Amino acid sequence: MTLEFSCHTISPGQAEGPALRSKDPVLFYRTDFTTGVFQEEGHDLEGKCIAGKILIFPGGKGSSVVQADGMYKLDMAGVAPKGFIVSSLDTVLVSSAIIMEVPMVDDVDPQFYKEVQDGDLIRLDASAGKVYILRE
Amino acid sequence: MTLTQYQQEMLDGRYGKGKALAMRVQKTIGEGFRAQRMVPITRAHVALSAQEADTWFARKLRDAGAQCAVPPTVNPGYCLKYFQQMGRVDEKSSALMRETHQVYQDLGAILTYSCTPYLFGNIPRYGETVSFSETSVTVYANSVLGARTNRESSASALCAAITGFVPEYGMLLDENRRGTVLVQVDTPLQGEFDFALLGMNAKRIGPGVPVFAGIKPSDVTTEALIALGAQLNVAGMVDLFHMVGVTPDAPNLERAFGGRQPERTVTITREDLEAQRALLMPQKYEQADFVILGCPHYTYDQICRAARLLKQAPAVVPVWILTSAAVVDLARSTGMAGQLGESGATLVPDTCVDEAPCWGHLAGQRGFTDSPKCAYYMRAFGVELDVTTCENCLALAAKGGKS
């Protein structure tokens, strides 16, 4: 069963991977850059591995510089998340996703948030403005 | 988003691959934010960092032949001359700093290496549309000067400098610049440290455009406004604030809120400030092995205050004061730099606290700073600081620490 949801393109591209949800805004700087395990104390993602995931989170936070540097280091080590699904936009995260070519969308059909669980296989077609939950 | 003919030609590569890449990034950002058009800028400030990602992207633009249409000022990396002389930076990181310098010079940037461009070298007038990145620069330009900029990243500000345009959204539009949250400050504020503590309450204040009321304008210095803006953006994300009787769009409450009612009211008491102060001393060091000041870069007045305090009680442990090259030059010509040197403090130009190659060796030592932002950044590479007022920091530096 495949569930299809509409969304708004931020950074074009396609990606597929397991869903990982965060209640908290994300700054990629406090991550173990060799494993992709998130390290920020008290954060919803603390101790979770973001490598290869489609991250579903409210938006970015933190300094204008270290967000991009964190994403770059994750990418260089091959442990970057594959795509971003956010609910609010900030220029730092948006421009970092665009230059690092990470597919990113916002404004997803609210039904998506009711359905999606951690570990669901997600296909993100940011260019076409579609998110799919792929279930057996 | 509709582009003008000139903007479209840039995107199509008529002015080279570099401009086309910058325009493509900006067009994508603009469409993400549902901007209708792109508007010209007159100034830019790029948060250069001498970190890999930043230099990688700048190099990509340079190699594609990009030149800045609006030469931007830049953030600090670090002063190679000083840190090489100290034997602190290895060949790999100094090569990156040298390359960063070269790449930005090739792009046509003005290499000011300062995080306070609004004090020297890049000062917008009221209402001017600019593209400023850097945690504390954006909020100062919007709030204190009344210029208009979004909270740009280093990359988006560099693209704007190259094309000379920004997509029109967010802080560029009147409707988003009205105050939305009334922050009633119920305690007198003394010195910039109290303003930093106020900024640390950003989470309580929440999202929106805060309007600070109840602050006595005569208590508000330039340094206080810098500290407030910086800490609001460490604890939260604030593009713009108003302060009644102080900032240009807030002669009174009604104007600050654009004639509307606040969406909510938050009251900040002395207890709220003291609660933040308690959180700033996680290590509870009783002695100092070093002190680091100047995040954001110290102003000339702050340097004079440090010199005055150290004259009474000279430092016996290292004291680094980070500032712009412009302020170092001024301090040299007025004799203030010499006086600081005699009291055991060093003025370091062009340098950010967030440079692991320069400061990483301090991990494990007992350090103090007067900036919560500084402590937040240096923790990323293992340097744990306690945060207290400049007066306390320098008193501890005079008392010494090595046991």
HADDOCK unambig.tbl for C-alpha pairs under 7 A between the chains (distance, minus, plus):
assign (segid A and resid 9 and name CA) (segid B and resid 32 and name CA) 6.48 0.50 0.50
assign (segid A and resid 10 and name CA) (segid B and resid 28 and name CA) 6.97 0.50 0.50
assign (segid A and resid 10 and name CA) (segid B and resid 32 and name CA) 4.49 0.50 0.50
assign (segid A and resid 11 and name CA) (segid B and resid 28 and name CA) 6.94 0.50 0.50
assign (segid A and resid 61 and name CA) (segid B and resid 237 and name CA) 6.74 0.50 0.50
assign (segid A and resid 62 and name CA) (segid B and resid 234 and name CA) 6.38 0.50 0.50
assign (segid A and resid 63 and name CA) (segid B and resid 135 and name CA) 5.55 0.50 0.50
assign (segid A and resid 64 and name CA) (segid B and resid 133 and name CA) 6.61 0.50 0.50
assign (segid A and resid 64 and name CA) (segid B and resid 134 and name CA) 5.62 0.50 0.50
assign (segid A and resid 64 and name CA) (segid B and resid 135 and name CA) 6.05 0.50 0.50
assign (segid A and resid 64 and name CA) (segid B and resid 153 and name CA) 4.80 0.50 0.50
assign (segid A and resid 64 and name CA) (segid B and resid 154 and name CA) 6.41 0.50 0.50
assign (segid A and resid 65 and name CA) (segid B and resid 47 and name CA) 6.67 0.50 0.50
assign (segid A and resid 65 and name CA) (segid B and resid 49 and name CA) 6.91 0.50 0.50
assign (segid A and resid 65 and name CA) (segid B and resid 153 and name CA) 6.60 0.50 0.50
assign (segid A and resid 65 and name CA) (segid B and resid 154 and name CA) 6.25 0.50 0.50
assign (segid A and resid 68 and name CA) (segid B and resid 53 and name CA) 6.29 0.50 0.50
assign (segid A and resid 69 and name CA) (segid B and resid 51 and name CA) 6.73 0.50 0.50
assign (segid A and resid 69 and name CA) (segid B and resid 52 and name CA) 6.63 0.50 0.50
assign (segid A and resid 69 and name CA) (segid B and resid 53 and name CA) 4.86 0.50 0.50
assign (segid A and resid 69 and name CA) (segid B and resid 54 and name CA) 6.97 0.50 0.50
assign (segid A and resid 72 and name CA) (segid B and resid 53 and name CA) 5.53 0.50 0.50
assign (segid A and resid 91 and name CA) (segid B and resid 151 and name CA) 6.35 0.50 0.50
assign (segid A and resid 91 and name CA) (segid B and resid 152 and name CA) 5.68 0.50 0.50
assign (segid A and resid 91 and name CA) (segid B and resid 153 and name CA) 6.47 0.50 0.50
assign (segid A and resid 92 and name CA) (segid B and resid 152 and name CA) 6.03 0.50 0.50
assign (segid A and resid 92 and name CA) (segid B and resid 153 and name CA) 4.59 0.50 0.50
assign (segid A and resid 94 and name CA) (segid B and resid 29 and name CA) 6.57 0.50 0.50
assign (segid A and resid 95 and name CA) (segid B and resid 29 and name CA) 6.42 0.50 0.50
assign (segid A and resid 95 and name CA) (segid B and resid 153 and name CA) 6.93 0.50 0.50
assign (segid A and resid 95 and name CA) (segid B and resid 155 and name CA) 6.85 0.50 0.50
assign (segid A and resid 95 and name CA) (segid B and resid 156 and name CA) 6.11 0.50 0.50
assign (segid A and resid 98 and name CA) (segid B and resid 25 and name CA) 6.64 0.50 0.50
